[in-house]
Amino acid sequence: LFRSLILPTSGVWFGFPIMSAYTSGAGTDRADYEPLNPSGYKPGILTPPTSKDMPSALCTAHGALWFSTLLGIGAAVYLYMQSQSIGVIFVMFAPPLVFIVAYLLAHLLCVGMSMSLQPALLQHPDYILSKIVLPIIGFVQSMQLCNNVFCQQLRATYGNNYCYAGMVSISDYQVVEKTLKGRQARKKLLGAQPLANLPCVNRPIFTLALDNLAEGSDHNKFVACFSHYAFGPGLADRKNSAKTKKFWDMLVQDYKSMPHGQGEQFFLENASGLRGFFIRYFFYVMMGLDTEDKEVMDTLLAMMGGDAAIALGYLAPFAFLGAKNSAISKIDDLVMGCPALANFKEGEEKFGNMTKLELARSITCITRLAAITGTLQLATTITGGLGMPAFEGMDKIDIPALWDKLDLNDVEGLKNFCLEVGRLFPPVSSVHNVSVEAFSCTIGGQTVDFPAGTPILVPTNQAMTDKNIWGVDAFKFDASRKLLKEKNMVFANVGPDGTRVCPGMQLALETCAEILKVLGQARRGQ
């Protein structure tokens, strides 16, 4: 019990060298052994497991739970023999319950201890302790991983590889790059955050949670369907229409009339300001919806407005309440009848036989999660509505001042500015992968084995500040840095490459660059 709760994974504890039960002693002789070096960035290495079987659970917290259960049963039997009262049967639950509560508190109150304990849970995911604890720490700790500064502190303290939020995190740029360019298995996660209430019509259709292990996977076909209808020929016409010009004029007017400093009204309003523009613009140019119509806009705002809606709609456990189900359904109905889907063909094999209802539900969900969350965050940051993360040792970055120096006619320069902002403050801080076979990696100087099915966190935010790739000035803002376009992972792919390239990447980047231009002109009185 003491060992499973207190001892760290490896290294030195109060001057004594130790090795935890879940590591393989033979691993220290492997060619890929990495000594613990918290101050440096060591490459993350995935290799075959050191053994066919996972280490025994007996000397871990699983064994401690078994022992506490036996202790409870023994205590209950003894008390029953003494008192002959059936009520003492409940005593048997006290020791394991106390152990589980103490074990959870150890995870939630101490980062280092949690990291030491999680490998044993991941190695035996079917054990009752893992089933109880992993979902809880996954939810709580995934919230912390939304903080880019916290993520960088984890890497600086524990190295490139560690276990957190019920996942194995490997942040070396080359490993992340290989993952993004390879085929991936997925779970119902957004980065590390558990999802619920995802779109479904008799089968899973949420592309971010679908595997793309096979060439003709449903994931690839569904994405092709999404791209065909949402970014089809009508997109260009709508982008150049008089209605779209009106939306841009409204955006400029709102910027001039509203306070637009960090965290001020222009960035906070739902029906106007920057968010109002995004909702009107994206649902019109992609779907052809008449977002000038108040009834249409009110329907969209019920789910697309505010930050709480995404949690109530799609993030577990909040989405289980179903508080946003009605609002989601109404948007599904709008999309079903939109001009972009007017000529939808049912039963096309190249699109995975996706139905119109399936596509509509997918569009509602993806637009909320990506366009009206991720792209909006990027647009808010490049225009000074959000401050850049205060990384340790990094000079303060004054985004509005840098914006005022940009050549507003240099489209590529504006895009590079967006990418560099996104490199340091990405709208997608991480994605995930699920191992399809057992593997090992070096954590805290020890080689640790994990079984097939282990969730792997792919922290693009850490990869985009890997000093081995970006240099010693990785935390310096430089929109002209070399290979920024080719190596950035702002949209969870590597530049333009990857097996799960965001279909809206070009539209998002072009829109953000245009926002810099039109609002930059307003700032300069042009």
C-alpha distance (Angstrom), angle and dihedral (degrees) to the residues before:
residue distance angle dihedral
L1 . . .
F2 3.79 . .
R3 3.79 91.2 .
S4 3.79 95.3 49.1
L5 3.81 94.3 47.5
I6 3.77 104.0 37.3
L7 3.79 115.4 24.6
P8 3.82 117.5 88.6
T9 3.79 121.0 -130.1
S10 3.76 97.8 -96.4
G11 3.78 145.5 -38.8
V12 3.80 121.0 67.4
W13 3.80 128.9 -24.8
F14 3.80 117.9 -171.6
G15 3.81 88.4 -21.1
F16 3.82 96.4 -51.3
P17 3.82 121.4 112.7
I18 3.79 110.8 -128.7
M19 3.80 142.6 176.0
S20 3.78 122.9 -156.9
A21 3.78 123.2 -129.1
Y22 3.80 94.6 -110.3
T23 3.82 95.7 61.9
S24 3.74 128.0 82.6
G25 3.79 115.8 -120.6
A26 3.78 89.7 -152.9
G27 3.77 89.2 61.8
T28 3.80 92.4 75.2
D29 3.81 89.7 70.3
R30 3.79 95.4 52.2
A31 3.78 120.5 114.4
D32 3.82 91.5 -120.9
Y33 3.80 94.5 55.5
E34 3.80 111.0 139.6
P35 3.82 121.0 -163.0
L36 3.78 115.2 -134.8
N37 3.79 107.3 -91.9
P38 3.80 110.6 165.5
S39 3.79 94.0 178.4
G40 3.81 95.6 54.9
Y41 3.77 136.7 57.9
K42 3.79 112.4 -113.8
P43 3.80 121.0 -169.6
G44 3.76 115.9 -102.6
I45 3.79 110.7 -122.9
L46 3.79 126.6 -165.9
T47 3.79 112.1 -163.0
P48 3.80 136.6 163.6
P49 3.82 114.3 -75.7
T50 3.79 118.8 -89.1
S51 3.81 91.1 -128.2
K52 3.79 139.0 23.8
D53 3.79 90.3 -123.2
M54 3.78 131.5 51.3
P55 3.83 116.5 -111.0
S56 3.79 115.3 -86.2
A57 3.79 115.6 -82.0
L58 3.81 91.7 -148.4
C59 3.82 95.8 89.3
T60 3.80 94.0 44.9
A61 3.78 135.0 72.1
H62 3.81 88.7 -75.6
G63 3.80 89.0 64.4
A64 3.78 90.2 46.7
L65 3.80 90.1 54.5
W66 3.80 91.0 50.5
F67 3.79 90.0 49.7
S68 3.82 92.8 49.0
T69 3.81 89.5 49.2
L70 3.81 91.7 52.5
L71 3.79 88.6 46.3
G72 3.80 90.2 53.8
I73 3.79 92.7 48.3
G74 3.81 91.0 49.0
A75 3.79 92.0 48.8
A76 3.80 91.9 49.0
V77 3.82 92.2 49.8
Y78 3.80 91.9 48.4
L79 3.81 93.5 48.9
Y80 3.79 91.4 46.6
M81 3.80 90.9 53.1
Q82 3.79 88.9 50.8
S83 3.80 99.1 44.3
Q84 3.82 105.4 20.0
S85 3.82 86.3 -140.9
I86 3.77 118.1 138.3
G87 3.80 89.0 -152.3
V88 3.80 92.0 77.5
I89 3.81 88.3 70.5
F90 3.78 87.1 88.1
V91 3.79 89.7 64.4
M92 3.80 88.8 75.3
F93 3.83 90.0 70.3
A94 3.81 95.4 53.3
P95 3.85 101.6 78.4
P96 3.84 97.0 47.1
L97 3.80 90.9 42.6
V98 3.80 92.0 50.8
F99 3.80 89.8 47.2
I100 3.81 93.6 51.1
V101 3.82 92.2 48.2
A102 3.81 91.6 48.3
Y103 3.79 90.5 46.1
L104 3.80 92.0 51.0
L105 3.81 91.6 48.3
A106 3.80 89.3 51.9
H107 3.80 88.7 56.7
L108 3.77 96.1 44.2
L109 3.80 99.1 42.7
C110 3.80 102.6 40.9
V111 3.81 122.8 44.0
G112 3.79 95.0 -166.4
M113 3.78 93.8 48.6
S114 3.79 91.1 47.3
M115 3.78 90.9 53.4
S116 3.81 89.9 50.7
L117 3.79 92.9 51.3
Q118 3.79 101.6 42.8
P119 3.84 100.3 73.8
A120 3.81 91.0 65.3
L121 3.80 89.7 52.4
L122 3.79 92.6 49.0
Q123 3.80 92.2 46.6
H124 3.81 90.9 57.1
P125 3.82 104.9 30.8
D126 3.82 94.0 159.9
Y127 3.81 94.6 59.9
I128 3.79 116.4 104.6
L129 3.81 94.1 -117.2
S130 3.81 90.8 55.0
K131 3.80 91.7 47.7
I132 3.81 90.8 52.5
V133 3.79 100.6 40.5
L134 3.82 106.6 33.7
P135 3.84 96.5 63.4
I136 3.81 91.4 49.2
I137 3.78 97.6 48.1
G138 3.80 89.3 39.3
F139 3.79 90.6 59.3
V140 3.82 97.1 41.8
Q141 3.79 98.3 42.2
S142 3.79 94.6 41.7
M143 3.80 87.4 65.5
Q144 3.80 89.3 57.1
L145 3.80 90.4 52.4
C146 3.81 89.0 64.3
N147 3.82 85.8 72.3
N148 3.80 108.1 85.7
V149 3.80 93.7 -162.7
F150 3.80 90.9 53.9
C151 3.82 90.3 49.9
Q152 3.79 91.7 53.2
Q153 3.81 90.3 48.7
L154 3.81 89.6 53.8
R155 3.79 91.2 54.1
A156 3.81 94.0 44.2
T157 3.81 90.7 51.4
Y158 3.80 103.6 36.1
G159 3.80 104.5 23.2
N160 3.80 130.8 -120.4
N161 3.80 95.8 -49.6
Y162 3.79 125.9 54.8
C163 3.78 142.7 129.5
Y164 3.78 118.5 -107.8
A165 3.81 137.6 148.4
G166 3.79 89.0 15.5
M167 3.80 92.3 -60.7
V168 3.79 139.5 98.7
S169 3.81 107.0 -114.6
I170 3.81 118.6 -154.8
S171 3.79 113.7 177.4
D172 3.80 106.2 173.3
Y173 3.82 107.2 128.8
Q174 3.79 95.7 -129.2
V175 3.81 92.8 51.0
V176 3.81 91.3 47.4
E177 3.80 90.3 47.4
K178 3.80 91.8 50.6
T179 3.81 90.2 49.0
L180 3.79 94.4 50.3
K181 3.79 91.9 47.8
G182 3.80 93.2 46.5
R183 3.77 132.8 71.4
Q184 3.77 114.7 -85.6
A185 3.78 141.2 -156.0
R186 3.79 114.5 -143.0
K187 3.81 144.5 -162.3
K188 3.80 132.8 -160.5
L189 3.79 93.3 -75.1
L190 3.79 135.9 121.0
G191 3.78 98.8 -150.1
A192 3.80 98.3 -50.7
Q193 3.80 96.4 -25.9
P194 3.82 116.6 105.1
L195 3.79 115.1 -123.2
A196 3.79 131.5 -150.3
N197 3.79 139.0 174.4
L198 3.80 91.2 40.1
P199 3.81 120.5 172.6
C200 3.79 112.3 -84.3
V201 3.80 135.9 162.7
N202 3.81 107.1 -177.0
R203 3.82 88.2 -48.4
P204 3.84 137.1 41.3
I205 3.81 111.1 -84.9
F206 3.83 103.7 163.5
T207 3.81 100.6 116.9
L208 3.82 96.8 -156.6
A209 3.81 89.1 62.2
L210 3.82 97.1 43.7
D211 3.81 125.1 97.4
N212 3.78 119.6 -119.3
L213 3.81 95.9 -166.9
A214 3.81 94.1 125.8
E215 3.79 126.3 58.7
G216 3.82 94.2 -121.7
S217 3.80 96.9 37.9
D218 3.80 122.7 155.1
H219 3.80 87.2 -115.9
N220 3.80 92.7 62.2
K221 3.80 93.1 43.7
F222 3.81 93.9 47.6
V223 3.81 91.6 49.4
A224 3.81 89.1 49.9
C225 3.80 89.4 52.2
F226 3.81 91.9 48.4
S227 3.82 91.4 49.5
H228 3.80 93.9 45.8
Y229 3.80 94.8 55.9
A230 3.82 103.9 27.8
F231 3.81 95.0 43.3
G232 3.78 99.4 29.6
P233 3.83 129.6 128.3
G234 3.81 93.9 -68.8
L235 3.81 91.1 63.4
A236 3.81 94.9 74.0
D237 3.80 92.7 47.3
R238 3.79 92.5 50.2
K239 3.83 92.4 46.6
N240 3.82 89.4 57.1
S241 3.81 96.9 41.5
A242 3.80 128.2 115.9
K243 3.80 89.6 -113.9
T244 3.80 91.6 58.1
K245 3.80 90.6 49.1
K246 3.79 87.7 53.6
F247 3.81 90.0 53.7
W248 3.81 90.5 52.6
D249 3.81 90.6 48.7
M250 3.82 89.8 51.0
L251 3.82 89.8 51.2
V252 3.81 91.7 53.1
Q253 3.80 91.9 46.4
D254 3.82 91.5 50.4
Y255 3.80 90.1 49.4
K256 3.78 91.4 52.6
S257 3.80 95.5 44.5
M258 3.84 100.5 40.4
P259 3.79 130.2 64.4
H260 3.81 104.0 -101.5
G261 3.78 106.1 -175.8
Q262 3.77 122.3 120.4
G263 3.81 109.3 -50.6
E264 3.81 93.7 -1.3
Q265 3.80 133.0 137.0
F266 3.82 99.0 -80.0
F267 3.81 88.8 62.4
L268 3.80 97.5 38.8
E269 3.81 105.5 50.7
N270 3.80 118.2 97.4
A271 3.81 104.9 -158.5
S272 3.81 95.4 36.5
G273 3.78 138.4 22.2
L274 3.80 119.6 46.4
R275 3.82 98.4 -31.3
G276 3.80 92.4 46.9
F277 3.80 88.9 52.3
F278 3.80 92.8 50.4
I279 3.80 93.1 50.5
R280 3.82 93.4 47.9
Y281 3.79 94.4 41.6
F282 3.80 102.0 45.2
F283 3.79 97.1 42.1
Y284 3.79 90.0 48.6
V285 3.82 102.3 43.8
M286 3.83 94.1 39.5
M287 3.79 101.6 35.2
G288 3.80 104.2 17.5
L289 3.81 92.2 -126.5
D290 3.79 116.0 160.1
T291 3.79 97.0 -116.4
E292 3.81 91.0 174.3
D293 3.79 86.1 72.3
K294 3.81 108.0 96.7
E295 3.81 93.7 -145.0
V296 3.81 91.7 52.6
M297 3.79 91.7 46.6
D298 3.81 92.8 48.3
T299 3.81 89.8 51.5
L300 3.82 90.8 51.7
L301 3.80 94.2 44.8
A302 3.80 92.1 57.4
M303 3.82 88.6 71.3
M304 3.80 105.2 14.5
G305 3.80 97.2 48.6
G306 3.80 122.7 90.5
D307 3.79 131.5 1.3
A308 3.80 97.3 -94.1
A309 3.81 93.0 66.5
I310 3.79 93.4 70.0
A311 3.81 91.3 55.1
L312 3.80 93.7 45.5
G313 3.78 91.3 45.0
Y314 3.78 105.4 42.4
L315 3.82 116.0 -2.4
A316 3.81 119.7 94.9
P317 2.96 131.7 -93.6
F318 3.82 95.1 14.2
A319 3.81 94.7 53.7
F320 3.81 90.7 59.6
L321 3.81 86.8 74.7
G322 3.80 90.1 67.4
A323 3.80 92.4 -140.8
K324 3.81 92.2 146.1
N325 3.79 99.8 37.1
S326 3.80 94.0 102.7
A327 3.82 92.4 48.8
I328 3.82 90.9 48.3
S329 3.81 91.8 49.9
K330 3.79 92.5 52.5
I331 3.80 91.3 52.6
D332 3.81 89.5 47.7
D333 3.81 87.6 56.1
L334 3.81 91.6 49.7
V335 3.80 91.7 51.3
M336 3.81 91.5 46.1
G337 3.81 88.9 60.7
C338 3.81 98.3 38.9
P339 3.83 122.4 121.9
A340 3.83 92.6 -116.4
L341 3.81 89.7 64.5
A342 3.81 96.4 38.4
N343 3.80 92.9 106.2
F344 3.80 96.3 38.0
K345 3.80 113.4 153.4
E346 3.79 117.9 -146.5
G347 3.79 123.2 -142.0
E348 3.81 101.1 23.7
E349 3.80 107.8 160.1
K350 3.81 92.8 -155.4
F351 3.82 86.6 62.4
G352 3.80 94.4 45.9
N353 3.82 91.3 -102.4
M354 3.78 87.6 -72.7
T355 3.79 113.4 -177.6
K356 3.77 125.8 -137.6
L357 3.81 90.7 -111.5
E358 3.80 91.3 51.3
L359 3.79 91.8 51.3
A360 3.81 92.7 46.3
R361 3.79 91.8 52.1
S362 3.80 91.2 46.9
I363 3.80 91.9 50.5
T364 3.81 92.8 51.5
C365 3.79 92.8 51.2
I366 3.82 98.5 41.4
T367 3.80 92.9 45.5
R368 3.81 91.1 53.3
L369 3.80 94.3 45.8
A370 3.80 98.1 40.8
A371 3.81 116.3 18.4
I372 3.81 98.3 32.1
T373 3.81 94.7 38.6
G374 3.80 114.0 23.1
T375 3.81 99.9 32.8
L376 3.80 91.0 40.5
Q377 3.81 89.8 54.5
L378 3.81 90.6 52.2
A379 3.81 92.1 47.4
T380 3.80 91.2 47.7
T381 3.81 91.7 50.9
I382 3.82 97.1 47.4
T383 3.82 89.6 52.5
G384 3.80 95.9 47.9
G385 3.80 99.7 -103.3
L386 3.81 92.3 120.2
G387 3.78 126.4 38.0
M388 3.78 120.6 -124.0
P389 3.83 116.9 -106.3
A390 3.79 112.2 -85.1
F391 3.80 98.5 -127.1
E392 3.78 116.4 -171.4
G393 3.80 112.0 -90.0
M394 3.81 93.9 6.6
D395 3.79 121.0 128.7
K396 3.79 114.5 -119.2
I397 3.80 110.9 -92.0
D398 3.81 115.3 -139.7
I399 3.80 101.4 -158.7
P400 3.85 97.4 -177.7
A401 3.81 90.6 52.0
L402 3.81 91.3 50.5
W403 3.81 90.0 45.3
D404 3.81 91.0 55.1
K405 3.81 89.5 58.4
L406 3.81 95.9 53.1
D407 3.78 123.4 110.9
L408 3.79 98.4 -118.2
N409 3.81 91.9 -158.5
D410 3.79 93.1 56.7
V411 3.81 101.2 91.0
E412 3.80 94.5 -178.6
G413 3.79 90.5 49.0
L414 3.81 90.0 52.3
K415 3.80 90.7 50.3
N416 3.81 91.0 49.2
F417 3.81 89.0 51.8
C418 3.82 89.0 54.6
L419 3.80 91.7 47.7
E420 3.80 93.4 50.0
V421 3.80 91.3 49.3
G422 3.79 87.8 48.6
R423 3.80 92.0 48.3
L424 3.80 91.0 60.6
F425 3.80 96.6 32.8
P426 3.81 106.5 23.2
P427 3.80 121.3 -167.5
V428 3.83 86.0 -142.6
S429 3.80 106.1 45.2
S430 3.80 95.7 178.5
V431 3.77 145.7 -8.7
H432 3.77 129.3 -159.9
N433 3.76 141.6 -128.2
V434 3.80 132.0 -167.3
S435 3.80 118.2 -136.8
V436 3.79 112.5 -119.4
E437 3.80 92.4 -161.4
A438 3.79 138.4 24.6
F439 3.79 115.8 -79.9
S440 3.78 143.0 168.5
C441 3.78 133.0 -138.6
T442 3.77 135.9 177.1
I443 3.80 114.6 -98.1
G444 3.79 120.6 174.5
G445 3.79 92.2 -13.9
Q446 3.81 95.0 -52.5
T447 3.79 130.4 100.1
V448 3.79 108.4 -120.1
D449 3.81 124.8 -167.1
F450 3.82 122.5 -141.4
P451 3.81 129.2 -173.3
A452 3.78 129.3 -120.5
G453 3.79 110.7 -81.5
T454 3.81 94.3 42.3
P455 3.82 111.3 145.4
I456 3.81 111.8 -123.5
L457 3.79 121.5 -158.2
V458 3.81 113.1 -140.0
P459 3.83 103.5 -160.0
T460 3.79 105.2 -161.5
N461 3.82 89.8 176.8
Q462 3.81 90.4 63.6
A463 3.81 93.7 41.7
M464 3.80 89.9 54.5
T465 3.82 90.3 58.3
D466 3.82 96.6 42.0
K467 3.80 103.6 136.5
N468 3.80 91.6 -151.9
I469 3.81 87.6 67.3
W470 3.79 106.0 25.5
G471 3.80 97.9 35.8
V472 3.78 132.7 -125.8
D473 3.81 89.0 -51.8
A474 3.82 92.2 60.0
F475 3.82 90.5 126.7
K476 3.80 93.7 47.0
F477 3.81 119.2 99.7
D478 3.79 109.2 -117.8
A479 3.81 117.5 155.0
S480 3.82 90.1 -175.1
R481 3.81 96.3 55.4
K482 3.78 115.7 136.7
L483 3.80 121.1 -95.6
L484 3.80 91.9 7.4
K485 3.81 92.0 138.7
E486 3.79 94.0 43.2
K487 3.81 98.9 45.4
N488 3.82 105.3 31.5
M489 3.80 118.5 113.9
V490 3.79 97.4 -166.2
F491 3.81 92.6 129.4
A492 3.83 95.2 38.8
N493 3.79 93.7 -97.2
V494 3.80 131.2 88.0
G495 3.79 105.0 -97.5
P496 3.80 103.2 -61.2
D497 3.81 93.1 -22.2
G498 3.78 134.7 90.7
T499 3.78 142.2 95.1
R500 3.80 92.3 -104.3
V501 3.80 102.4 40.3
C502 3.80 112.6 175.3
P503 3.85 105.5 -108.3
G504 3.80 90.9 -147.8
M505 3.80 96.1 49.1
Q506 3.80 96.8 107.7
L507 3.80 93.9 44.7
A508 3.81 91.1 48.6
L509 3.81 94.0 48.8
E510 3.80 93.9 44.3
T511 3.81 90.9 48.9
C512 3.81 93.0 50.2
A513 3.81 91.3 48.1
E514 3.80 90.6 50.1
I515 3.81 90.3 49.5
L516 3.81 88.9 55.1
K517 3.78 89.3 51.3
V518 3.80 101.9 46.1
L519 3.81 96.0 39.5
G520 3.81 90.1 41.4
Q521 3.78 88.7 56.7
A522 3.80 89.4 50.1
R523 3.82 90.2 51.3
R524 3.80 89.9 52.5
G525 3.81 93.7 45.6
Q526 3.79 93.4 -114.5
